[in-house]
């Protein structure tokens, strides 16, 4: 498939699959490994575009399903696409809506033609399939667009029962084959391949043979990039890492690899170790809006009474507006307790900057082969380079 995306690998780790690269798109480039803030409805909640850019974020994620419902992809297209609409000058990736088919399973019906949703806006029935997902994303105009996929839930507790396990595996097999069939339809329906890069998605749940099958079928189609989907849907943490460590090497070395919807700092490092290049997650901003702050030594919940008279900043040495501006933990706690808007704004900025500072240090560690220095600067990652082993169990957040 012809693509405007250009991916170059600039450095590789000597003892893992980690690599540093650069992706160029029609609306600018970004460095990898990259963390993408989530701007579901064409906004990163509470922040101006320039505030998001100031955190070091180079690419954003928007959700096609939500924008299709409101204000409408046609309306956005008439205004020059999502970049112009939200006034973001950098690259944008749109999720197709396949994940919503999973996360809103109580209000939808799925078959080989797609998913019929009950709109969260007005209750109307809305059908979304591969062709419609492409029309919506073509209208939105994002630089990277995702194929419409079938993302089934993780196994329910108690599915050790042989009958339940057999039914679950059958559902995963259907998802693998359906995702492949839908990708072929997405490729056919994609009307702007010279401007927008279509990524395929690997499914297969916790079964390595199904991941192999899905990866072989999806990568048989020459696409600009590939994503690992169907994780962080409720699996135990060790299962998620095993899936990522198994699946990432199945994807082409010369194409970007994207792990969807993951995760905490340790999650990112271990997935990067397996060769993943791109991530998105709601954790930094969702936690920020709820008084949760990420720091190099662990997370803080500022509503806790112990911060009532804490005059220290969130993270000494952090250059975000909250820390560099000298706002104390006591003051930030006051903002949340009082219901003031500034609290969520400052913590969202801090948390995004935290993630981007981590990405900077990870890229430096790969280039200079200095993982031990990374662990000294980021105690939250664990005890040291030994923790990077892909054989170790990692916690990839199932709630992201």
C-alpha positions, 0 to 999 in steps of 0.5 A: 500500500502506498503511504505518506508515512516514513519510518526510520530506525536510528538506534537499537538496544544491544541486549533487547529489541528496543529501538529509537526511531522517527516517524514522518507524516504529512502533518509533521513527525514524532520520535519513537518510542512515542506516548500519545495523549488521548484526546477522545473528542478532539480535545485533551480534556482541560488543556489547550493544544499549545499546553499539550505540545509544551509537555513534549507530546508530538502526536495525539489520539482522537476517537473516530466513534465519538467524533462520528456521533458528535459533532459528526465526521462530515461536519469536521470534514467541512471545516478542514479536518480534525487538525484544523478543527481542534487547532493541533498542528502535529500528527493525529491518530484515530482509533476506528471504533472497534474497541468501543464494540468491546467496551460498550458490549451491553448496548451493541450487536456484532456480526460479520458486517460490523457492529450496531450501536445504541448511540450514547448521545441520543439512543439512536441505532448506529451501524459501524462496519469496515467501510463506514469506519474508513469513511469516518476516518477519511473525513476526519483526516488523521495522519494514521488511521486504524482498521476496524477490528473485532476486539473480544473481551478477556476470558471471564473468571471461572472459564477454567470450565472446559466448555466455557474455555472452548466457547471462548477460544471459538470466539477468539478464532472468529475475532481473528478471522473477522479482523482479517476480513474486515482489514481487507475491506478497509483497504478497499474502502480507504479513499485517501491512502496518499494522505493517510496511513492505515494500520492493521491490528493483530488479535488472538487473545491469550493464545499464542497460536492465534496471535501467530495466525493473526499476525501472519494474515495481517502482515501479509497485507503490506501496510504502513504499520501494525498494532497489537490489539485485544490486550488490556481487556481484563487479563491478569498482568502477567498474561498481558506481558506474555502476549506482547512479548510474543506478538511484537517480534512477529511484526515487520522490523521496518514498520512501526509497532503500536500497542493499543491502550497501555499503560503504566511506566513499567508497562511501557518499558517492558513493551519497548524492550519487546520492540514496540514503538507507539503507545496511548493511554488515558492514565496520565490525564484521567488520573490528573483530573482525579488528583492523581499525580505520577512521579519518578518514585510512584503515584500520589493521591493529593486528596489524602490528608497527609498532603494538607500541609505539604509545602513541597512540589510534586516532583523536584526537578520536573519542568512542568508548570506545576513544579517549575511554578512552585505550586505546593502539594498543599496548594494543589490539594486545596484546589481539588478539595475546593473543586477548582478547575486549576487543579485538574489542569495542572496535574494533567500537564504534570502527568503528561510531562512525566510520561514525555520525560520518561520517553526522552530518557528511554530514547537516551538510554537506548541510544547510549545503552545506559539502562542502569542510569534510567533505573536510577533516575526512575525508581518507579520502574523497579530494581534495575536492568534485570527487570527488563528481561522479557521473561519477567512478568510485567504489569500492562494495565488492564484498566487503560 
